[in-house]
Amino acid sequence: MENLKIDLSEYPRPDFARQEWIDLNGTWEFGFDDKNLGLAGQWHREGSLERTIQVPFCYQSPLSGIGETEHHPVVWYKKSLELDAEFISDSVLLHFGAVDFKTDLWINGEHTGSHRGGNVAFSFEVSRFLKSGANTITLRVEDFDDAAQPRGKQSWRKEPFGCWYTPTTGIWQSVWMEKTGSSYLGKAFITPDIDNKCAFIEMELENYTEGLSLDLAVSFEGELYKAMSFAPLERYPVVTVNIDTQDELDSRFIWSPENPALFDLNLVLKKDGKILDRVDSYFGMRKVSSKEGFFQLNNNPYFQKLILDQGYWEDGILTPPDSEALKTDILKAKEMGFNGARKHQKFEDPRFYYWADKLGFLVWGEMPSNYLFNRKGMEMCISEWTAFLKSSYNHPSIVTWVPVNESWGVWNVISSKQKQEFCNTLYSLTKSIDQTRLVSGNDGWEQARTDICAIHDYVAWGDEFSKRSADKDRYLATISDHRFIYADGYGYKGEPVMLTEYGGIAFDNGEEGWGYQDKVGDEAAFLARFRSMAEAIQNSGYINGLCYTQLTDVFQEVNGLLKMDRSFKVSPEKIKEILDPIRWN
């Protein structure tokens, strides 16, 4: 079949991969609908759209082939494809990695479904709408400059400003189609337990019927490790996979940045001996916890050296040019001595988390903020955050969740009981879905319930920071840079203290844009300032993690260690030399 791919290296979701899939990225018809005429004109039924676009790039990006940044609140997409009778014989899933913001879908002129939310993946079972031969997929997308929408770093004004950038409208992650049987695997949640030497696998079976059987195979480094078959008696079967070793769990099986060990998982759903669905996945055996003020990885204190990573590309905006670009960002961060990233204000392409799992790179997953507090905004935030937690649950690289950043969208949370309760609701919701990771409740300042005392402080020099933070009790009870660290009624209770944003040093090279504090003139001046803060963090006696701002320049914000084209501004070896000696206090 034309466009059928078996190459899983570019599969859009490598942690839940099927063999038979059709890549729907590439050229689509495209049109603006500023006067909102498309519905009345039945654009979903007849005619062609006036432009073309390269999916999955938003129309604002050069890689889309359009590159216009003027706001258009309604856009349309149309794609024709040929399908044979065998492919559509059972269930067919149509997947969208992310479409910003409200999507309506038609197939062959029939309305198929709707989705609201610009940051998360969604799917439709579409077999009943398809036919053998020519088919047409049509999307209508609404994306208003509404500050109540979860939008992360997308500007809601007419142009970029401050640390908010060019918006993204429409499709911005991969689109693909998969064939399954009449019953199929919806999700699989894998929970490692290194203390009890096992992993729990919770599955969701779609179109469950009696008589199904499920084959499960676990492999390690290419060799079969465990295999079992059973008949699921309900739609939500749970299986425990024991990792049999002597005494403590063998260290070679434990996932960490230094040893990114992964178990491969193959799930095959059958009925009467016929394969209905097959999914290839994986998991890592690792544990995240805290104790006596230390972040712990696998029951040992672990110092996180994170880089703030906003995931923007000059030509693709929120969309990387390919999977290799995501891999390269991680490798360059590791080359500089960082062992993880705080993925800032963005749910990243799933292949980023895949490479973090494979290469050994810690990740903090963060909710893209909305900036207007109202009931609709709360509803949209909760909906997208819940979806992201579920879709990203299995990645061993993700060690911390960040539902709120710097009080964005919850202004005056320091004294507002309603906004404190909303932050606490997000904290509790996160913990109810996932008890295996830590939660930074409101990263930066004005924190309510939280597992980490996460501080943002953009002081320029280490000696000034040392003076400010020398008295731990006073520092944590008052302000960091310019805001109180805890909200009214809350205070430090012994959680790990981390400096989760600092630095942001920009070069004075004639380039327009801004960084934090004064710009530096050359590499030597940069390294002196960078080193002074590193030494202050090491000498604090209680700071047990850092996150430097930031990995790359992002449009008008030019404080990256890399330029936006991913070339180094400073020697990676010299950055690593400064970071390597830092240990937990």
C-alpha positions in Angstrom: 0.0 0.0 0.0 1.3 3.5 -0.9 2.7 5.3 2.2 2.7 2.2 4.4 5.7 2.5 6.7 7.4 -0.2 8.8 10.4 2.0 9.8 9.8 2.6 13.6 12.7 5.0 13.9 10.4 7.8 12.9 7.2 6.3 14.3 5.4 9.2 16.0 4.9 7.4 19.4 7.8 4.9 19.9 6.6 3.9 23.4 3.3 2.4 21.9 4.2 1.3 18.4 2.2 -0.7 15.9 3.7 -2.2 12.7 0.9 -1.3 10.2 0.7 2.5 10.0 0.3 5.2 7.4 2.2 8.4 7.7 -0.1 11.3 6.9 2.5 14.1 7.3 3.4 16.0 4.2 1.4 18.0 1.8 -2.2 18.9 2.7 -4.6 21.4 1.2 -5.0 24.4 3.4 -7.1 27.6 3.7 -7.8 30.5 6.0 -11.4 31.2 6.9 -11.3 34.7 8.5 -15.0 35.4 7.7 -16.0 31.9 9.0 -17.7 30.9 5.7 -16.5 27.3 5.6 -19.3 25.6 7.5 -22.0 27.3 5.6 -20.1 26.7 2.3 -19.7 23.0 3.2 -15.9 23.1 2.7 -15.9 19.7 4.3 -17.9 18.2 1.4 -16.9 19.9 -1.8 -14.1 21.7 -3.6 -10.4 22.3 -2.9 -8.8 24.7 -0.5 -6.8 27.5 -2.1 -3.3 26.7 -0.5 -1.1 23.9 0.5 0.8 23.3 3.7 3.4 20.9 4.9 2.0 19.1 7.9 2.9 18.9 10.8 4.2 22.5 10.7 1.9 25.4 11.7 1.2 28.0 9.1 3.2 30.6 11.1 6.4 28.6 10.5 8.7 28.8 7.4 8.8 24.9 7.2 5.0 24.9 6.6 5.6 26.5 3.2 3.5 29.5 4.3 5.3 31.4 7.1 2.7 34.1 7.7 2.5 35.3 11.4 -0.7 37.3 11.1 -3.4 35.8 13.3 -6.1 33.7 11.6 -8.7 32.3 14.0 -10.1 29.6 11.7 -8.2 27.4 9.3 -9.1 24.3 7.3 -7.1 21.3 6.2 -7.9 18.6 3.6 -6.0 15.4 2.7 -6.9 12.7 0.0 -5.6 9.2 0.3 -6.2 5.8 -1.2 -7.0 2.8 1.1 -7.5 -0.8 0.2 -10.3 -3.0 1.5 -8.0 -5.1 3.7 -6.7 -2.1 5.6 -10.1 -0.9 6.6 -11.5 -4.4 7.3 -11.6 -4.0 11.1 -10.7 -1.0 13.2 -8.7 2.0 12.0 -7.3 4.6 14.3 -6.6 8.1 13.2 -4.1 9.9 15.5 -3.3 13.5 15.9 -0.2 14.3 17.9 -1.4 17.9 18.7 -3.7 20.4 17.0 -4.1 23.9 18.4 -6.8 24.5 19.6 -10.4 23.2 18.8 -10.6 20.6 16.0 -13.6 19.2 14.1 -13.0 16.3 11.8 -14.8 15.0 8.7 -14.1 11.9 6.7 -15.7 11.7 3.3 -18.0 14.6 4.2 -19.3 12.9 7.4 -18.6 14.6 10.8 -16.4 12.1 12.7 -15.6 13.9 16.0 -14.3 16.9 17.8 -11.5 17.7 20.2 -10.6 20.7 22.4 -7.1 21.3 23.6 -4.0 22.5 21.7 -1.2 20.5 23.5 -2.2 16.9 23.8 -2.7 13.9 21.4 -6.1 12.6 20.5 -7.5 9.8 18.3 -10.6 8.6 16.6 -11.7 5.1 15.5 -12.8 5.9 12.0 -13.3 2.6 10.1 -17.0 3.1 9.6 -16.4 6.4 7.7 -13.8 4.9 5.4 -14.2 3.1 2.0 -12.0 1.2 -0.3 -10.4 3.5 -2.8 -10.3 7.3 -2.5 -10.9 9.0 0.9 -10.8 12.6 2.0 -9.9 13.8 5.5 -11.0 17.4 6.4 -10.2 19.4 9.5 -11.6 22.7 10.7 -9.5 24.3 13.5 -10.3 27.3 15.7 -7.5 29.0 17.6 -8.4 32.3 19.2 -5.9 34.6 21.0 -7.7 33.7 24.2 -5.6 34.0 27.4 -7.8 31.4 29.1 -6.5 28.7 26.7 -3.5 26.7 27.9 -0.9 28.3 25.6 2.5 28.1 27.2 4.9 30.5 25.5 2.5 31.5 22.7 1.8 35.2 22.7 -1.9 36.2 23.0 -1.2 39.7 21.8 -0.7 40.8 18.2 3.0 40.3 18.4 5.6 38.5 20.5 6.6 40.3 23.7 8.8 39.6 26.8 9.3 35.8 27.0 6.3 35.0 24.8 6.7 34.1 21.2 5.0 33.5 17.8 1.8 31.6 18.3 1.1 28.2 16.8 -2.3 27.5 15.1 -3.5 24.1 13.8 -1.6 20.9 13.3 1.8 21.0 14.9 2.6 17.3 15.7 2.4 14.2 13.5 -0.7 12.8 12.0 -0.9 9.0 11.3 -3.3 6.1 10.8 -3.1 2.6 12.2 -4.9 -0.7 11.5 -6.0 -3.0 14.3 -8.4 -5.8 14.8 -12.0 -5.4 16.1 -10.7 -5.4 19.7 -7.4 -3.6 20.5 -5.2 -2.2 23.1 -6.1 1.3 24.2 -3.5 2.0 26.8 -0.9 0.2 29.0 0.3 1.9 32.2 3.6 0.4 33.5 4.6 1.0 37.1 8.1 -0.2 38.1 8.7 -1.2 41.7 12.4 -1.8 42.4 11.9 -2.4 46.1 9.7 -5.4 45.4 11.5 -6.3 42.2 8.5 -6.2 39.8 6.5 -4.1 37.4 2.7 -3.7 37.3 1.1 -3.5 33.9 -2.4 -2.1 33.8 -4.1 -2.4 30.4 -7.2 -0.9 28.8 -8.9 -3.1 26.1 -11.1 -1.4 23.6 -14.2 -3.3 22.3 -13.6 -6.0 24.9 -15.4 -9.3 24.3 -15.2 -12.7 25.9 -12.8 -15.2 24.4 -9.8 -12.8 24.1 -6.3 -13.9 24.9 -3.2 -11.8 25.6 0.4 -12.8 25.1 3.0 -10.7 27.0 6.7 -11.0 26.4 9.4 -9.0 28.2 13.0 -8.9 26.8 16.2 -7.3 28.1 19.1 -6.5 25.8 17.5 -8.6 23.0 17.0 -11.8 25.0 13.6 -13.0 26.2 13.3 -12.5 29.9 9.6 -13.3 30.7 6.7 -14.6 28.7 3.1 -15.3 29.8 -0.3 -15.8 28.2 -3.7 -15.3 29.8 -7.4 -14.7 29.1 -8.4 -11.2 30.3 -11.7 -11.5 32.2 -12.4 -7.8 32.0 -11.6 -4.7 30.0 -8.9 -3.5 32.5 -6.6 -6.5 33.2 -3.6 -6.0 35.5 -0.4 -8.2 35.3 2.6 -8.3 37.6 5.9 -9.1 36.0 8.5 -10.3 38.5 12.1 -9.3 38.0 13.8 -12.4 39.5 17.3 -11.7 40.9 19.3 -12.6 44.0 18.9 -10.2 46.9 18.9 -6.6 45.6 17.7 -6.0 42.1 20.7 -6.4 39.8 22.1 -3.0 39.1 22.3 -3.6 35.4 18.5 -3.7 35.3 18.1 -0.3 37.0 17.4 2.7 34.8 19.4 5.9 35.5 21.2 8.6 33.3 24.4 6.6 33.9 22.7 3.3 32.9 19.6 3.8 30.8 18.6 0.2 31.0 15.2 -0.6 29.3 13.1 -3.7 29.2 11.2 -4.3 25.9 7.6 -5.2 26.1 5.5 -6.9 23.4 1.8 -7.2 23.8 -0.3 -9.4 21.4 -4.1 -9.5 21.6 -5.8 -12.5 20.0 -9.1 -14.2 19.6 -9.5 -17.8 18.3 -5.8 -17.8 17.5 -6.1 -14.7 15.2 -4.0 -11.7 16.0 -6.2 -8.6 16.6 -3.5 -6.2 17.8 0.2 -6.0 18.5 1.9 -3.2 20.4 5.6 -2.8 21.1 6.5 -0.8 24.1 9.2 -0.7 26.8 9.8 0.3 30.4 12.6 1.2 32.8 13.0 0.0 36.4 13.6 3.1 38.5 12.3 4.8 41.6 11.8 8.5 42.4 11.5 9.7 46.0 12.7 12.2 48.6 14.2 11.7 52.0 15.6 14.1 54.6 15.6 17.0 52.1 17.3 15.0 49.3 15.9 14.1 45.9 16.5 10.4 45.5 16.9 8.3 42.4 16.7 4.5 43.0 16.9 5.1 46.8 20.1 7.2 46.6 20.6 10.9 46.8 21.0 12.3 43.3 21.9 15.9 42.3 19.9 17.0 39.3 21.8 19.3 36.9 19.0 20.4 34.6 18.8 22.8 31.6 15.7 24.8 30.9 14.5 23.6 27.5 11.7 25.4 25.7 11.7 23.3 22.6 11.5 26.0 19.9 13.0 25.9 16.4 13.6 29.0 14.2 12.0 27.4 11.2 9.5 25.1 12.8 8.5 27.1 15.9 7.1 24.4 18.3 7.8 21.6 15.8 11.2 20.0 15.4 12.4 19.3 11.8 12.7 15.6 12.7 13.4 13.1 15.4 17.2 13.6 15.0 16.8 17.2 16.2 15.3 16.1 19.4 18.1 13.6 20.0 20.7 16.2 19.2 19.4 18.6 21.8 19.7 15.9 24.5 23.2 14.9 23.3 24.4 18.5 23.4 23.0 19.1 26.9 24.7 15.9 28.1 28.0 17.1 26.4 27.8 20.2 28.6 27.4 18.1 31.8 23.7 18.4 32.3 21.9 15.2 33.3 18.3 16.4 32.5 16.0 19.1 31.3 13.0 21.0 32.6 10.9 20.9 29.5 9.5 24.4 29.9 5.8 25.3 29.1 5.5 22.6 26.5 4.3 19.0 26.1 7.0 17.8 23.7 6.9 15.5 20.8 6.7 11.9 22.2 10.0 11.1 20.4 11.8 13.5 22.8 10.8 11.4 25.8 11.8 8.3 23.9 15.3 9.6 23.3 15.5 10.8 26.9 14.6 7.2 28.0 17.1 5.7 25.6 20.0 8.1 26.2 19.6 8.5 30.0 18.3 12.0 30.5 16.0 13.2 33.3 12.9 15.3 32.4 10.5 17.5 34.2 7.1 17.5 32.5 5.4 20.9 32.8 1.9 22.2 32.0 1.7 25.0 29.4 0.1 27.9 31.3 -3.0 29.8 30.6 -3.0 33.5 31.7 -6.6 34.3 32.5 -8.1 32.7 35.6 -11.7 31.7 35.2 -13.9 28.6 35.3 -13.3 27.8 31.6 -9.5 28.2 32.0 -9.5 25.9 35.0 -11.5 23.3 33.1 -9.2 23.4 30.1 -6.1 23.2 32.2 -7.3 20.2 34.2 -8.4 18.4 31.0 -5.1 18.8 29.2 -2.9 18.1 32.2 -4.8 14.9 32.9 -4.4 13.7 29.3 -0.6 14.5 29.4 -0.1 12.7 32.7 -1.7 9.6 31.3 0.0 9.7 27.9 3.5 10.2 29.4 3.2 7.9 32.4 5.5 5.1 31.2 8.6 7.2 30.5 11.3 6.4 33.1 13.1 9.7 32.2 10.3 11.8 33.6 10.9 12.3 37.3 8.9 15.4 38.2 5.6 17.0 37.2 5.1 20.8 37.2 1.4 21.8 36.9 2.0 25.5 37.5 4.9 27.8 36.8 5.7 31.2 38.5 2.0 31.8 39.4 1.1 32.2 35.7 -2.6 32.0 35.3 -3.1 32.1 39.1 -2.0 35.7 39.8 -2.2 36.7 43.4 -2.1 33.1 44.5 0.1 34.3 47.4 -3.1 35.4 49.2 -6.0 34.1 47.2 -7.5 31.0 48.8 -9.4 30.1 45.6 -6.2 30.1 43.6 -4.3 28.2 46.3 -7.0 25.6 46.3 -6.8 25.3 42.5 -3.0 24.8 42.7 -3.6 22.2 45.4 -6.2 20.6 43.3 -3.7 20.1 40.5 -1.2 18.8 43.0 -3.6 16.3 44.4 -4.9 15.3 40.9 -1.4 14.6 39.8 -0.6 12.5 42.9 -3.9 10.6 42.4 -2.9 9.6 38.8 0.8 9.1 39.5 2.3 8.4 43.0 5.7 7.4 41.5 7.0 10.9 40.9 7.5 14.2 42.7 5.4 17.3 42.0 6.6 20.9 42.0 3.3 22.5 42.7 4.0 26.1 41.6 7.6 26.2 40.4 9.5 29.3 41.3 7.7 31.0 44.2 4.4 31.5 46.1 4.2 27.7 46.5 1.4 25.9 48.3 1.4 22.1 48.4 4.6 20.8 46.8 7.1 18.0 47.0 10.0 20.3 46.1 11.0 23.8 47.2 11.6 25.0 43.7 13.1 28.5 43.6 13.7 30.9 40.7 16.5 33.5 41.4 18.2 35.4 38.6 20.8 37.1 40.8 23.8 37.8 38.6 26.7 36.8 40.8 27.4 34.0 43.3 28.6 36.1 46.1 25.4 38.1 46.1 23.4 34.8 46.0 25.4 33.4 48.9 24.6 36.5 51.0 20.9 36.3 50.2 20.6 32.6 50.9 23.2 32.1 53.7 20.4 31.9 56.4 18.4 29.0 55.1 15.4 29.5 57.4 15.1 33.2 56.6 15.6 32.7 52.9 13.0 30.0 52.6 10.6 32.0 54.8 10.9 35.2 52.7 11.8 36.1 49.1 14.1 34.7 46.4 14.5 37.3 43.7 11.4 39.5 44.1 8.6 37.1 45.3 7.9 35.2 48.4 8.9 31.6 48.1 5.7 30.3 49.8 2.1 31.4 49.6 0.4 32.7 52.7 -0.4 29.9 55.1 2.3 27.6 53.7 6.0 27.1 54.5 9.0 24.9 54.2 8.5 21.4 55.5 11.8 19.7 54.7 11.3 19.0 51.0 14.4 19.1 48.7 15.5 22.6 47.9 16.4 23.2 44.2 17.3 26.3 42.2 15.0 25.5 39.3 15.7 28.7 37.3 18.8 30.9 37.4 21.4 32.3 35.1 20.0 33.4 31.8 23.3 35.1 30.8 23.2 36.8 27.3 26.2 38.0 25.3 26.6 41.6 24.3 27.4 40.9 20.6 25.2 43.5 18.9 22.4 41.0 18.6 18.9 42.3 19.5 17.2 40.5 22.3 17.5 40.2 26.1 18.9 38.0 28.9 18.8 38.4 32.7 20.9 41.1 34.3 23.7 42.7 32.3 25.0 41.1 29.1 28.6 39.8 29.1 31.2 40.7 26.6 32.9 37.4 25.8 33.3 33.8 26.8 35.7 34.5 29.6 33.2 36.9 31.2 30.4 34.4 30.7 32.3 31.6 32.3 33.3 33.8 35.3 29.7 34.5 36.1 28.5 31.0 35.4 31.2 29.6 37.7 30.4 32.0 40.5 26.8 30.8 40.6 27.9 27.1 40.4 30.2 27.5 43.3 27.6 29.3 45.4 25.1 26.5 44.8 27.7 23.9 45.8 28.7 25.9 48.9 25.1 26.6 50.0 24.9 23.5 52.1 21.3 22.7 51.3 20.6 23.3 47.6 20.3 19.8 46.0 19.4 20.5 42.3 19.7 23.2 39.7 18.2 24.2 36.4 20.1 26.7 34.3 18.3 29.1 31.9 18.5 28.0 29.1 19.5 25.5 26.4 19.0 27.7 23.3 18.1 31.2 22.3 14.4 31.5 21.6 13.6 34.4 19.2 14.0 37.6 21.2 15.3 35.8 24.3 19.0 35.4 23.6 20.3 33.8 26.8 20.9 30.3 25.5 24.0 28.2 25.8 23.3 27.4 22.1 22.1 29.7 19.4 18.7 28.9 18.0 20.4 27.0 15.1 21.9 24.7 17.9 25.5 25.9 17.5 27.4 26.3 20.7 28.0 29.9 22.0 30.6 28.7 24.6 32.8 25.7 24.9 30.8 22.7 26.1 33.9 21.2 27.7 34.3 24.4 29.9 30.7 24.3 31.0 31.1 20.6 31.8 34.3 21.3 33.8 32.3 23.7 36.0 29.3 21.5 36.5 31.0 18.2 37.1 32.2 18.9 40.7 28.8 19.9 41.9 27.4 17.3 44.3 24.5 17.0 46.7 24.9 18.9 49.9 
